[in-house]
Amino acid sequence: MGSMGMGVVPLVAYHTVWEIVENYYLKKKFSNLFPDSSTDTVVNMLGDTLAVVAGWSLNLKDRVKDDPIVGNWTLPMLWDGWSSTDSSA
């Protein structure tokens, strides 16, 4: 995600939302898709989040160039990218 311009704050936010959706919705609704459909412990979810941040921080070659905390994933940037009428891009 760092190579796509995502800073560490949005990364942790998106990953936290994923962990909640995975454990409290997907594992209950689609338990047959998971080898272990039991809800993860808080320690496991924290460990997953730390692993994601570690993987993001190890991406030194393509890491976010502008602001590693927020990155390029701000709402105005996303909106400008979606609503751009520049056809040369």
C-alpha positions in Angstrom: 0.0 0.0 0.0 3.0 2.3 0.5 3.9 2.0 -3.1 0.4 3.2 -3.9 0.8 6.3 -1.8 -0.9 5.2 1.4 0.5 6.6 4.6 0.7 4.6 7.8 -2.4 6.3 9.4 -4.9 5.3 6.6 -3.2 1.9 6.5 -3.9 1.2 10.1 -7.4 2.6 9.8 -8.3 0.5 6.8 -6.7 -2.6 8.3 -8.6 -2.1 11.6 -11.9 -1.8 9.7 -10.9 -5.0 7.8 -10.2 -6.9 11.0 -13.6 -5.9 12.4 -15.5 -6.8 9.3 -13.6 -10.1 8.9 -14.1 -11.2 12.5 -17.6 -9.9 13.3 -19.3 -10.3 9.9 -17.5 -12.4 7.3 -16.5 -15.3 9.7 -20.1 -15.5 10.9 -21.8 -15.2 7.5 -19.3 -17.2 5.4 -17.7 -19.5 7.9 -17.1 -22.2 5.3 -14.5 -19.9 3.5 -12.2 -19.8 6.6 -10.1 -22.6 7.8 -10.8 -21.4 11.3 -14.0 -19.5 11.5 -13.7 -18.6 15.2 -13.3 -14.9 16.1 -9.7 -13.8 16.5 -8.5 -12.7 19.8 -7.6 -9.0 20.4 -3.9 -10.0 20.6 -4.1 -11.8 17.2 -5.8 -8.7 15.6 -3.1 -6.5 17.1 -0.4 -8.8 15.9 -2.0 -8.7 12.4 -2.0 -4.9 12.5 1.7 -4.8 13.6 2.6 -7.2 10.8 0.9 -5.0 8.2 2.7 -1.9 9.5 6.0 -3.8 9.5 5.4 -4.9 5.9 4.5 -1.3 4.9 7.7 0.1 6.6 9.9 -2.5 4.9 8.9 -1.2 1.5 11.8 1.3 1.4 12.2 1.4 -2.4 8.7 2.5 -3.3 7.7 4.0 0.1 5.4 7.1 0.2 7.5 10.1 -0.9 5.4 13.0 0.3 4.1 12.4 3.8 4.6 8.9 5.3 2.1 9.5 8.1 -0.9 10.4 5.9 0.5 9.7 2.4 -1.4 10.7 -0.7 -4.7 9.2 0.4 -6.5 12.3 1.6 -10.1 12.9 0.8 -9.4 15.9 -1.5 -6.8 14.0 -3.4 -9.1 11.0 -3.9 -12.0 13.3 -4.9 -9.8 15.2 -7.4 -8.6 11.9 -8.8 -12.1 10.6 -9.3 -13.6 13.8 -10.7 -10.7 14.7 -12.9 -11.8 15.5 -16.5 -8.2 15.4 -17.8 -8.4 12.9 -20.6 -4.6 12.9 -21.2 -3.9 10.9 -18.1 
